[in-house]
Amino acid sequence: MEESDLLVEAINLTMFGMGFVFLFLTLLVFVTNLMSIIIQNYLKNQQETLQKGGTNGVYDSSVELDEETKFVIEQAIKMHRRS
């Protein structure tokens, strides 16, 4: 009698554990998909903003650098390539 109770408890614990893991992984998939949708919408909005002409914190390449800044950047690139 005691062995069958132990076997029932083992099966019960196994099913509970597997059910918990299944629910956790299912929740993880849904949360990951939700995050993906949110990021895609955010990037789409950013792209539309950029196409309309707003910079929204993005570097504008039309801004000219002064000669000293250009020189410093060139020297830094040369130093980096040497190492």
PDB file with one MODEL, atoms N, CA, C and O in Angstrom:
MODEL        1
ATOM      1  N   MET A   1       0.823  -1.196   0.000  1.00  0.00           N
ATOM      2  CA  MET A   1       0.000   0.000   0.000  1.00  0.00           C
ATOM      3  C   MET A   1       0.860   1.249   0.000  1.00  0.00           C
ATOM      4  O   MET A   1       0.544   2.232  -0.670  1.00  0.00           O
ATOM      5  N   GLU A   2       1.936   1.205   0.746  1.00  0.00           N
ATOM      6  CA  GLU A   2       2.798   2.365   0.864  1.00  0.00           C
ATOM      7  C   GLU A   2       3.543   2.645  -0.444  1.00  0.00           C
ATOM      8  O   GLU A   2       3.771   3.804  -0.791  1.00  0.00           O
ATOM      9  N   GLU A   3       3.922   1.597  -1.166  1.00  0.00           N
ATOM     10  CA  GLU A   3       4.615   1.767  -2.433  1.00  0.00           C
ATOM     11  C   GLU A   3       3.712   2.399  -3.480  1.00  0.00           C
ATOM     12  O   GLU A   3       4.179   3.219  -4.270  1.00  0.00           O
ATOM     13  N   SER A   4       2.449   2.048  -3.509  1.00  0.00           N
ATOM     14  CA  SER A   4       1.542   2.625  -4.498  1.00  0.00           C
ATOM     15  C   SER A   4       1.288   4.105  -4.192  1.00  0.00           C
ATOM     16  O   SER A   4       1.141   4.916  -5.106  1.00  0.00           O
ATOM     17  N   ASP A   5       1.238   4.455  -2.885  1.00  0.00           N
ATOM     18  CA  ASP A   5       1.092   5.867  -2.524  1.00  0.00           C
ATOM     19  C   ASP A   5       2.305   6.665  -2.969  1.00  0.00           C
ATOM     20  O   ASP A   5       2.178   7.793  -3.446  1.00  0.00           O
ATOM     21  N   LEU A   6       3.488   6.071  -2.809  1.00  0.00           N
ATOM     22  CA  LEU A   6       4.714   6.732  -3.224  1.00  0.00           C
ATOM     23  C   LEU A   6       4.742   6.903  -4.742  1.00  0.00           C
ATOM     24  O   LEU A   6       5.174   7.941  -5.243  1.00  0.00           O
ATOM     25  N   LEU A   7       4.287   5.896  -5.467  1.00  0.00           N
ATOM     26  CA  LEU A   7       4.238   5.969  -6.927  1.00  0.00           C
ATOM     27  C   LEU A   7       3.236   7.025  -7.384  1.00  0.00           C
ATOM     28  O   LEU A   7       3.508   7.760  -8.333  1.00  0.00           O
ATOM     29  N   VAL A   8       2.091   7.108  -6.727  1.00  0.00           N
ATOM     30  CA  VAL A   8       1.086   8.116  -7.067  1.00  0.00           C
ATOM     31  C   VAL A   8       1.636   9.512  -6.798  1.00  0.00           C
ATOM     32  O   VAL A   8       1.428  10.427  -7.594  1.00  0.00           O
ATOM     33  N   GLU A   9       2.330   9.676  -5.688  1.00  0.00           N
ATOM     34  CA  GLU A   9       2.920  10.979  -5.377  1.00  0.00           C
ATOM     35  C   GLU A   9       3.993  11.349  -6.400  1.00  0.00           C
ATOM     36  O   GLU A   9       4.094  12.512  -6.790  1.00  0.00           O
ATOM     37  N   ALA A  10       4.794  10.376  -6.838  1.00  0.00           N
ATOM     38  CA  ALA A  10       5.835  10.637  -7.831  1.00  0.00           C
ATOM     39  C   ALA A  10       5.215  11.053  -9.162  1.00  0.00           C
ATOM     40  O   ALA A  10       5.687  11.996  -9.798  1.00  0.00           O
ATOM     41  N   ILE A  11       4.168  10.361  -9.582  1.00  0.00           N
ATOM     42  CA  ILE A  11       3.485  10.717 -10.836  1.00  0.00           C
ATOM     43  C   ILE A  11       2.833  12.089 -10.701  1.00  0.00           C
ATOM     44  O   ILE A  11       2.883  12.895 -11.630  1.00  0.00           O
ATOM     45  N   ASN A  12       2.225  12.354  -9.554  1.00  0.00           N
ATOM     46  CA  ASN A  12       1.589  13.643  -9.314  1.00  0.00           C
ATOM     47  C   ASN A  12       2.623  14.779  -9.367  1.00  0.00           C
ATOM     48  O   ASN A  12       2.375  15.809  -9.995  1.00  0.00           O
ATOM     49  N   LEU A  13       3.758  14.600  -8.722  1.00  0.00           N
ATOM     50  CA  LEU A  13       4.811  15.604  -8.721  1.00  0.00           C
ATOM     51  C   LEU A  13       5.384  15.795 -10.124  1.00  0.00           C
ATOM     52  O   LEU A  13       5.673  16.922 -10.527  1.00  0.00           O
ATOM     53  N   THR A  14       5.546  14.714 -10.860  1.00  0.00           N
ATOM     54  CA  THR A  14       6.052  14.800 -12.230  1.00  0.00           C
ATOM     55  C   THR A  14       5.105  15.596 -13.114  1.00  0.00           C
ATOM     56  O   THR A  14       5.533  16.472 -13.865  1.00  0.00           O
ATOM     57  N   MET A  15       3.828  15.292 -13.023  1.00  0.00           N
ATOM     58  CA  MET A  15       2.839  16.012 -13.839  1.00  0.00           C
ATOM     59  C   MET A  15       2.768  17.486 -13.446  1.00  0.00           C
ATOM     60  O   MET A  15       2.670  18.354 -14.314  1.00  0.00           O
ATOM     61  N   PHE A  16       2.817  17.773 -12.153  1.00  0.00           N
ATOM     62  CA  PHE A  16       2.805  19.163 -11.705  1.00  0.00           C
ATOM     63  C   PHE A  16       4.033  19.902 -12.230  1.00  0.00           C
ATOM     64  O   PHE A  16       3.917  21.025 -12.722  1.00  0.00           O
ATOM     65  N   GLY A  17       5.204  19.284 -12.129  1.00  0.00           N
ATOM     66  CA  GLY A  17       6.442  19.903 -12.606  1.00  0.00           C
ATOM     67  C   GLY A  17       6.429  20.138 -14.099  1.00  0.00           C
ATOM     68  O   GLY A  17       6.807  21.214 -14.564  1.00  0.00           O
ATOM     69  N   MET A  18       5.995  19.137 -14.860  1.00  0.00           N
ATOM     70  CA  MET A  18       5.939  19.286 -16.315  1.00  0.00           C
ATOM     71  C   MET A  18       4.910  20.337 -16.720  1.00  0.00           C
ATOM     72  O   MET A  18       5.129  21.096 -17.663  1.00  0.00           O
ATOM     73  N   GLY A  19       3.801  20.378 -16.013  1.00  0.00           N
ATOM     74  CA  GLY A  19       2.782  21.390 -16.303  1.00  0.00           C
ATOM     75  C   GLY A  19       3.294  22.796 -16.034  1.00  0.00           C
ATOM     76  O   GLY A  19       3.033  23.719 -16.805  1.00  0.00           O
ATOM     77  N   PHE A  20       4.028  22.955 -14.931  1.00  0.00           N
ATOM     78  CA  PHE A  20       4.587  24.260 -14.601  1.00  0.00           C
ATOM     79  C   PHE A  20       5.588  24.701 -15.655  1.00  0.00           C
ATOM     80  O   PHE A  20       5.570  25.856 -16.080  1.00  0.00           O
ATOM     81  N   VAL A  21       6.464  23.796 -16.083  1.00  0.00           N
ATOM     82  CA  VAL A  21       7.452  24.129 -17.118  1.00  0.00           C
ATOM     83  C   VAL A  21       6.751  24.474 -18.420  1.00  0.00           C
ATOM     84  O   VAL A  21       7.140  25.426 -19.097  1.00  0.00           O
ATOM     85  N   PHE A  22       5.723  23.717 -18.781  1.00  0.00           N
ATOM     86  CA  PHE A  22       4.976  23.997 -20.007  1.00  0.00           C
ATOM     87  C   PHE A  22       4.337  25.386 -19.953  1.00  0.00           C
ATOM     88  O   PHE A  22       4.426  26.142 -20.921  1.00  0.00           O
ATOM     89  N   LEU A  23       3.698  25.727 -18.841  1.00  0.00           N
ATOM     90  CA  LEU A  23       3.084  27.048 -18.710  1.00  0.00           C
ATOM     91  C   LEU A  23       4.127  28.164 -18.755  1.00  0.00           C
ATOM     92  O   LEU A  23       3.905  29.202 -19.379  1.00  0.00           O
ATOM     93  N   PHE A  24       5.265  27.948 -18.091  1.00  0.00           N
ATOM     94  CA  PHE A  24       6.325  28.951 -18.093  1.00  0.00           C
ATOM     95  C   PHE A  24       6.860  29.183 -19.503  1.00  0.00           C
ATOM     96  O   PHE A  24       7.029  30.329 -19.921  1.00  0.00           O
ATOM     97  N   LEU A  25       7.125  28.111 -20.235  1.00  0.00           N
ATOM     98  CA  LEU A  25       7.652  28.261 -21.598  1.00  0.00           C
ATOM     99  C   LEU A  25       6.623  28.895 -22.532  1.00  0.00           C
ATOM    100  O   LEU A  25       6.984  29.691 -23.398  1.00  0.00           O
ATOM    101  N   THR A  26       5.349  28.552 -22.364  1.00  0.00           N
ATOM    102  CA  THR A  26       4.298  29.168 -23.170  1.00  0.00           C
ATOM    103  C   THR A  26       4.224  30.660 -22.888  1.00  0.00           C
ATOM    104  O   THR A  26       4.118  31.465 -23.813  1.00  0.00           O
ATOM    105  N   LEU A  27       4.279  31.031 -21.622  1.00  0.00           N
ATOM    106  CA  LEU A  27       4.278  32.447 -21.252  1.00  0.00           C
ATOM    107  C   LEU A  27       5.503  33.154 -21.831  1.00  0.00           C
ATOM    108  O   LEU A  27       5.400  34.286 -22.304  1.00  0.00           O
ATOM    109  N   LEU A  28       6.649  32.500 -21.795  1.00  0.00           N
ATOM    110  CA  LEU A  28       7.872  33.068 -22.344  1.00  0.00           C
ATOM    111  C   LEU A  28       7.745  33.334 -23.840  1.00  0.00           C
ATOM    112  O   LEU A  28       8.208  34.368 -24.322  1.00  0.00           O
ATOM    113  N   VAL A  29       7.131  32.427 -24.575  1.00  0.00           N
ATOM    114  CA  VAL A  29       6.927  32.618 -26.016  1.00  0.00           C
ATOM    115  C   VAL A  29       6.012  33.812 -26.262  1.00  0.00           C
ATOM    116  O   VAL A  29       6.297  34.636 -27.131  1.00  0.00           O
ATOM    117  N   PHE A  30       4.920  33.918 -25.512  1.00  0.00           N
ATOM    118  CA  PHE A  30       3.998  35.036 -25.703  1.00  0.00           C
ATOM    119  C   PHE A  30       4.649  36.379 -25.366  1.00  0.00           C
ATOM    120  O   PHE A  30       4.455  37.360 -26.084  1.00  0.00           O
ATOM    121  N   VAL A  31       5.410  36.424 -24.287  1.00  0.00           N
ATOM    122  CA  VAL A  31       6.079  37.672 -23.903  1.00  0.00           C
ATOM    123  C   VAL A  31       7.121  38.060 -24.948  1.00  0.00           C
ATOM    124  O   VAL A  31       7.249  39.236 -25.289  1.00  0.00           O
ATOM    125  N   THR A  32       7.864  37.079 -25.459  1.00  0.00           N
ATOM    126  CA  THR A  32       8.862  37.363 -26.494  1.00  0.00           C
ATOM    127  C   THR A  32       8.206  37.889 -27.757  1.00  0.00           C
ATOM    128  O   THR A  32       8.703  38.837 -28.365  1.00  0.00           O
ATOM    129  N   ASN A  33       7.097  37.287 -28.158  1.00  0.00           N
ATOM    130  CA  ASN A  33       6.371  37.775 -29.338  1.00  0.00           C
ATOM    131  C   ASN A  33       5.835  39.182 -29.115  1.00  0.00           C
ATOM    132  O   ASN A  33       5.879  40.009 -30.026  1.00  0.00           O
ATOM    133  N   LEU A  34       5.333  39.464 -27.928  1.00  0.00           N
ATOM    134  CA  LEU A  34       4.834  40.799 -27.612  1.00  0.00           C
ATOM    135  C   LEU A  34       5.954  41.828 -27.677  1.00  0.00           C
ATOM    136  O   LEU A  34       5.769  42.915 -28.225  1.00  0.00           O
ATOM    137  N   MET A  35       7.121  41.490 -27.117  1.00  0.00           N
ATOM    138  CA  MET A  35       8.253  42.411 -27.185  1.00  0.00           C
ATOM    139  C   MET A  35       8.671  42.646 -28.632  1.00  0.00           C
ATOM    140  O   MET A  35       9.017  43.770 -28.995  1.00  0.00           O
ATOM    141  N   SER A  36       8.646  41.623 -29.453  1.00  0.00           N
ATOM    142  CA  SER A  36       9.001  41.757 -30.858  1.00  0.00           C
ATOM    143  C   SER A  36       8.038  42.698 -31.581  1.00  0.00           C
ATOM    144  O   SER A  36       8.464  43.542 -32.370  1.00  0.00           O
ATOM    145  N   ILE A  37       6.748  42.553 -31.312  1.00  0.00           N
ATOM    146  CA  ILE A  37       5.741  43.429 -31.938  1.00  0.00           C
ATOM    147  C   ILE A  37       5.952  44.874 -31.499  1.00  0.00           C
ATOM    148  O   ILE A  37       5.875  45.791 -32.318  1.00  0.00           O
ATOM    149  N   ILE A  38       6.216  45.079 -30.217  1.00  0.00           N
ATOM    150  CA  ILE A  38       6.425  46.436 -29.705  1.00  0.00           C
ATOM    151  C   ILE A  38       7.650  47.070 -30.359  1.00  0.00           C
ATOM    152  O   ILE A  38       7.599  48.231 -30.764  1.00  0.00           O
ATOM    153  N   ILE A  39       8.741  46.331 -30.468  1.00  0.00           N
ATOM    154  CA  ILE A  39       9.967  46.876 -31.065  1.00  0.00           C
ATOM    155  C   ILE A  39       9.766  47.149 -32.547  1.00  0.00           C
ATOM    156  O   ILE A  39      10.246  48.164 -33.052  1.00  0.00           O
ATOM    157  N   GLN A  40       9.065  46.267 -33.258  1.00  0.00           N
ATOM    158  CA  GLN A  40       8.804  46.500 -34.685  1.00  0.00           C
ATOM    159  C   GLN A  40       7.984  47.762 -34.883  1.00  0.00           C
ATOM    160  O   GLN A  40       8.271  48.544 -35.789  1.00  0.00           O
ATOM    161  N   ASN A  41       6.973  47.977 -34.056  1.00  0.00           N
ATOM    162  CA  ASN A  41       6.170  49.195 -34.160  1.00  0.00           C
ATOM    163  C   ASN A  41       7.009  50.424 -33.848  1.00  0.00           C
ATOM    164  O   ASN A  41       6.877  51.451 -34.513  1.00  0.00           O
ATOM    165  N   TYR A  42       7.872  50.327 -32.841  1.00  0.00           N
ATOM    166  CA  TYR A  42       8.730  51.449 -32.474  1.00  0.00           C
ATOM    167  C   TYR A  42       9.675  51.793 -33.629  1.00  0.00           C
ATOM    168  O   TYR A  42       9.836  52.963 -33.976  1.00  0.00           O
ATOM    169  N   LEU A  43      10.296  50.776 -34.220  1.00  0.00           N
ATOM    170  CA  LEU A  43      11.223  51.023 -35.324  1.00  0.00           C
ATOM    171  C   LEU A  43      10.495  51.572 -36.548  1.00  0.00           C
ATOM    172  O   LEU A  43      11.029  52.419 -37.264  1.00  0.00           O
ATOM    173  N   LYS A  44       9.276  51.089 -36.786  1.00  0.00           N
ATOM    174  CA  LYS A  44       8.499  51.600 -37.910  1.00  0.00           C
ATOM    175  C   LYS A  44       8.179  53.075 -37.702  1.00  0.00           C
ATOM    176  O   LYS A  44       8.256  53.866 -38.642  1.00  0.00           O
ATOM    177  N   ASN A  45       7.820  53.451 -36.469  1.00  0.00           N
ATOM    178  CA  ASN A  45       7.542  54.852 -36.168  1.00  0.00           C
ATOM    179  C   ASN A  45       8.799  55.703 -36.319  1.00  0.00           C
ATOM    180  O   ASN A  45       8.730  56.828 -36.816  1.00  0.00           O
ATOM    181  N   GLN A  46       9.946  55.176 -35.895  1.00  0.00           N
ATOM    182  CA  GLN A  46      11.203  55.906 -36.046  1.00  0.00           C
ATOM    183  C   GLN A  46      11.527  56.124 -37.521  1.00  0.00           C
ATOM    184  O   GLN A  46      11.967  57.204 -37.914  1.00  0.00           O
ATOM    185  N   GLN A  47      11.309  55.099 -38.328  1.00  0.00           N
ATOM    186  CA  GLN A  47      11.599  55.201 -39.756  1.00  0.00           C
ATOM    187  C   GLN A  47      10.674  56.219 -40.424  1.00  0.00           C
ATOM    188  O   GLN A  47      11.117  56.994 -41.272  1.00  0.00           O
ATOM    189  N   GLU A  48       9.405  56.221 -40.053  1.00  0.00           N
ATOM    190  CA  GLU A  48       8.470  57.195 -40.614  1.00  0.00           C
ATOM    191  C   GLU A  48       8.861  58.608 -40.214  1.00  0.00           C
ATOM    192  O   GLU A  48       8.750  59.534 -41.018  1.00  0.00           O
ATOM    193  N   THR A  49       9.317  58.781 -38.982  1.00  0.00           N
ATOM    194  CA  THR A  49       9.749  60.099 -38.515  1.00  0.00           C
ATOM    195  C   THR A  49      10.963  60.574 -39.308  1.00  0.00           C
ATOM    196  O   THR A  49      11.047  61.742 -39.687  1.00  0.00           O
ATOM    197  N   LEU A  50      11.905  59.660 -39.557  1.00  0.00           N
ATOM    198  CA  LEU A  50      13.093  60.029 -40.318  1.00  0.00           C
ATOM    199  C   LEU A  50      12.742  60.361 -41.765  1.00  0.00           C
ATOM    200  O   LEU A  50      13.336  61.265 -42.352  1.00  0.00           O
ATOM    201  N   GLN A  51      11.790  59.645 -42.342  1.00  0.00           N
ATOM    202  CA  GLN A  51      11.396  59.913 -43.719  1.00  0.00           C
ATOM    203  C   GLN A  51      10.674  61.253 -43.850  1.00  0.00           C
ATOM    204  O   GLN A  51      10.709  61.882 -44.908  1.00  0.00           O
ATOM    205  N   LYS A  52      10.027  61.682 -42.780  1.00  0.00           N
ATOM    206  CA  LYS A  52       9.336  62.968 -42.809  1.00  0.00           C
ATOM    207  C   LYS A  52      10.299  64.133 -42.613  1.00  0.00           C
ATOM    208  O   LYS A  52       9.909  65.290 -42.766  1.00  0.00           O
ATOM    209  N   GLY A  53      11.542  63.840 -42.278  1.00  0.00           N
ATOM    210  CA  GLY A  53      12.530  64.898 -42.177  1.00  0.00           C
ATOM    211  C   GLY A  53      13.012  65.182 -40.778  1.00  0.00           C
ATOM    212  O   GLY A  53      13.923  65.992 -40.609  1.00  0.00           O
ATOM    213  N   GLY A  54      12.454  64.565 -39.784  1.00  0.00           N
ATOM    214  CA  GLY A  54      12.909  64.790 -38.410  1.00  0.00           C
ATOM    215  C   GLY A  54      14.144  63.975 -38.123  1.00  0.00           C
ATOM    216  O   GLY A  54      14.280  62.857 -38.620  1.00  0.00           O
ATOM    217  N   THR A  55      15.055  64.520 -37.324  1.00  0.00           N
ATOM    218  CA  THR A  55      16.267  63.766 -36.996  1.00  0.00           C
ATOM    219  C   THR A  55      16.058  62.897 -35.766  1.00  0.00           C
ATOM    220  O   THR A  55      16.580  61.784 -35.701  1.00  0.00           O
ATOM    221  N   ASN A  56      15.307  63.385 -34.796  1.00  0.00           N
ATOM    222  CA  ASN A  56      14.962  62.604 -33.604  1.00  0.00           C
ATOM    223  C   ASN A  56      16.190  61.999 -32.930  1.00  0.00           C
ATOM    224  O   ASN A  56      16.186  60.825 -32.561  1.00  0.00           O
ATOM    225  N   GLY A  57      17.245  62.808 -32.768  1.00  0.00           N
ATOM    226  CA  GLY A  57      18.431  62.339 -32.070  1.00  0.00           C
ATOM    227  C   GLY A  57      19.416  61.597 -32.941  1.00  0.00           C
ATOM    228  O   GLY A  57      20.458  61.169 -32.444  1.00  0.00           O
ATOM    229  N   VAL A  58      19.134  61.428 -34.213  1.00  0.00           N
ATOM    230  CA  VAL A  58      20.035  60.725 -35.113  1.00  0.00           C
ATOM    231  C   VAL A  58      21.032  61.730 -35.672  1.00  0.00           C
ATOM    232  O   VAL A  58      20.672  62.873 -35.953  1.00  0.00           O
ATOM    233  N   TYR A  59      22.276  61.311 -35.834  1.00  0.00           N
ATOM    234  CA  TYR A  59      23.313  62.209 -36.326  1.00  0.00           C
ATOM    235  C   TYR A  59      22.982  62.673 -37.730  1.00  0.00           C
ATOM    236  O   TYR A  59      22.654  61.867 -38.601  1.00  0.00           O
ATOM    237  N   ASP A  60      23.066  63.952 -37.941  1.00  0.00           N
ATOM    238  CA  ASP A  60      22.795  64.546 -39.250  1.00  0.00           C
ATOM    239  C   ASP A  60      24.128  64.716 -39.966  1.00  0.00           C
ATOM    240  O   ASP A  60      24.964  65.512 -39.540  1.00  0.00           O
ATOM    241  N   SER A  61      24.331  63.977 -41.048  1.00  0.00           N
ATOM    242  CA  SER A  61      25.616  64.004 -41.741  1.00  0.00           C
ATOM    243  C   SER A  61      25.824  65.283 -42.540  1.00  0.00           C
ATOM    244  O   SER A  61      26.925  65.504 -43.044  1.00  0.00           O
ATOM    245  N   SER A  62      24.820  66.125 -42.673  1.00  0.00           N
ATOM    246  CA  SER A  62      24.987  67.357 -43.425  1.00  0.00           C
ATOM    247  C   SER A  62      25.685  68.427 -42.596  1.00  0.00           C
ATOM    248  O   SER A  62      26.071  69.463 -43.139  1.00  0.00           O
ATOM    249  N   VAL A  63      25.858  68.203 -41.295  1.00  0.00           N
ATOM    250  CA  VAL A  63      26.540  69.160 -40.436  1.00  0.00           C
ATOM    251  C   VAL A  63      28.038  69.079 -40.720  1.00  0.00           C
ATOM    252  O   VAL A  63      28.625  67.999 -40.663  1.00  0.00           O
ATOM    253  N   GLU A  64      28.650  70.210 -41.021  1.00  0.00           N
ATOM    254  CA  GLU A  64      30.075  70.252 -41.330  1.00  0.00           C
ATOM    255  C   GLU A  64      30.893  70.302 -40.042  1.00  0.00           C
ATOM    256  O   GLU A  64      30.508  70.957 -39.074  1.00  0.00           O
ATOM    257  N   LEU A  65      32.026  69.601 -40.045  1.00  0.00           N
ATOM    258  CA  LEU A  65      32.940  69.619 -38.918  1.00  0.00           C
ATOM    259  C   LEU A  65      34.019  70.653 -39.195  1.00  0.00           C
ATOM    260  O   LEU A  65      34.402  70.870 -40.344  1.00  0.00           O
ATOM    261  N   ASP A  66      34.503  71.286 -38.142  1.00  0.00           N
ATOM    262  CA  ASP A  66      35.600  72.231 -38.345  1.00  0.00           C
ATOM    263  C   ASP A  66      36.890  71.461 -38.602  1.00  0.00           C
ATOM    264  O   ASP A  66      36.953  70.255 -38.363  1.00  0.00           O
ATOM    265  N   GLU A  67      37.912  72.148 -39.085  1.00  0.00           N
ATOM    266  CA  GLU A  67      39.159  71.516 -39.503  1.00  0.00           C
ATOM    267  C   GLU A  67      39.866  70.813 -38.350  1.00  0.00           C
ATOM    268  O   GLU A  67      40.417  69.729 -38.538  1.00  0.00           O
ATOM    269  N   GLU A  68      39.859  71.405 -37.174  1.00  0.00           N
ATOM    270  CA  GLU A  68      40.538  70.797 -36.033  1.00  0.00           C
ATOM    271  C   GLU A  68      39.892  69.467 -35.662  1.00  0.00           C
ATOM    272  O   GLU A  68      40.595  68.497 -35.377  1.00  0.00           O
ATOM    273  N   THR A  69      38.568  69.411 -35.661  1.00  0.00           N
ATOM    274  CA  THR A  69      37.860  68.173 -35.333  1.00  0.00           C
ATOM    275  C   THR A  69      38.147  67.101 -36.374  1.00  0.00           C
ATOM    276  O   THR A  69      38.351  65.939 -36.024  1.00  0.00           O
ATOM    277  N   LYS A  70      38.166  67.476 -37.648  1.00  0.00           N
ATOM    278  CA  LYS A  70      38.491  66.510 -38.707  1.00  0.00           C
ATOM    279  C   LYS A  70      39.894  65.955 -38.510  1.00  0.00           C
ATOM    280  O   LYS A  70      40.122  64.754 -38.658  1.00  0.00           O
ATOM    281  N   PHE A  71      40.844  66.848 -38.172  1.00  0.00           N
ATOM    282  CA  PHE A  71      42.229  66.433 -37.964  1.00  0.00           C
ATOM    283  C   PHE A  71      42.330  65.447 -36.800  1.00  0.00           C
ATOM    284  O   PHE A  71      43.017  64.432 -36.905  1.00  0.00           O
ATOM    285  N   VAL A  72      41.656  65.739 -35.703  1.00  0.00           N
ATOM    286  CA  VAL A  72      41.700  64.868 -34.524  1.00  0.00           C
ATOM    287  C   VAL A  72      41.096  63.505 -34.849  1.00  0.00           C
ATOM    288  O   VAL A  72      41.627  62.477 -34.430  1.00  0.00           O
ATOM    289  N   ILE A  73      40.013  63.490 -35.578  1.00  0.00           N
ATOM    290  CA  ILE A  73      39.372  62.211 -35.945  1.00  0.00           C
ATOM    291  C   ILE A  73      40.290  61.404 -36.848  1.00  0.00           C
ATOM    292  O   ILE A  73      40.434  60.197 -36.658  1.00  0.00           O
ATOM    293  N   GLU A  74      40.918  62.054 -37.835  1.00  0.00           N
ATOM    294  CA  GLU A  74      41.837  61.354 -38.736  1.00  0.00           C
ATOM    295  C   GLU A  74      43.021  60.766 -37.968  1.00  0.00           C
ATOM    296  O   GLU A  74      43.432  59.635 -38.230  1.00  0.00           O
ATOM    297  N   GLN A  75      43.567  61.530 -37.024  1.00  0.00           N
ATOM    298  CA  GLN A  75      44.699  61.038 -36.238  1.00  0.00           C
ATOM    299  C   GLN A  75      44.282  59.850 -35.361  1.00  0.00           C
ATOM    300  O   GLN A  75      45.041  58.894 -35.206  1.00  0.00           O
ATOM    301  N   ALA A  76      43.089  59.914 -34.796  1.00  0.00           N
ATOM    302  CA  ALA A  76      42.602  58.808 -33.964  1.00  0.00           C
ATOM    303  C   ALA A  76      42.420  57.543 -34.789  1.00  0.00           C
ATOM    304  O   ALA A  76      42.725  56.445 -34.324  1.00  0.00           O
ATOM    305  N   ILE A  77      41.926  57.697 -36.006  1.00  0.00           N
ATOM    306  CA  ILE A  77      41.749  56.527 -36.884  1.00  0.00           C
ATOM    307  C   ILE A  77      43.101  55.940 -37.243  1.00  0.00           C
ATOM    308  O   ILE A  77      43.267  54.721 -37.242  1.00  0.00           O
ATOM    309  N   LYS A  78      44.084  56.805 -37.556  1.00  0.00           N
ATOM    310  CA  LYS A  78      45.427  56.306 -37.884  1.00  0.00           C
ATOM    311  C   LYS A  78      46.037  55.576 -36.702  1.00  0.00           C
ATOM    312  O   LYS A  78      46.642  54.519 -36.880  1.00  0.00           O
ATOM    313  N   MET A  79      45.890  56.125 -35.482  1.00  0.00           N
ATOM    314  CA  MET A  79      46.426  55.463 -34.292  1.00  0.00           C
ATOM    315  C   MET A  79      45.755  54.113 -34.054  1.00  0.00           C
ATOM    316  O   MET A  79      46.405  53.148 -33.653  1.00  0.00           O
ATOM    317  N   HIS A  80      44.466  54.059 -34.303  1.00  0.00           N
ATOM    318  CA  HIS A  80      43.719  52.811 -34.092  1.00  0.00           C
ATOM    319  C   HIS A  80      44.171  51.738 -35.084  1.00  0.00           C
ATOM    320  O   HIS A  80      44.312  50.570 -34.722  1.00  0.00           O
ATOM    321  N   ARG A  81      44.395  52.137 -36.323  1.00  0.00           N
ATOM    322  CA  ARG A  81      44.799  51.166 -37.339  1.00  0.00           C
ATOM    323  C   ARG A  81      46.210  50.644 -37.102  1.00  0.00           C
ATOM    324  O   ARG A  81      46.522  49.523 -37.503  1.00  0.00           O
ATOM    325  N   ARG A  82      47.074  51.434 -36.459  1.00  0.00           N
ATOM    326  CA  ARG A  82      48.438  50.998 -36.173  1.00  0.00           C
ATOM    327  C   ARG A  82      48.456  49.939 -35.094  1.00  0.00           C
ATOM    328  O   ARG A  82      49.328  49.070 -35.109  1.00  0.00           O
ATOM    329  N   SER A  83      47.527  49.979 -34.159  1.00  0.00           N
ATOM    330  CA  SER A  83      47.582  49.041 -33.025  1.00  0.00           C
ATOM    331  C   SER A  83      46.921  47.726 -33.330  1.00  0.00           C
ATOM    332  O   SER A  83      46.888  46.840 -32.476  1.00  0.00           O
TER     333      SER A  83
ENDMDL
END
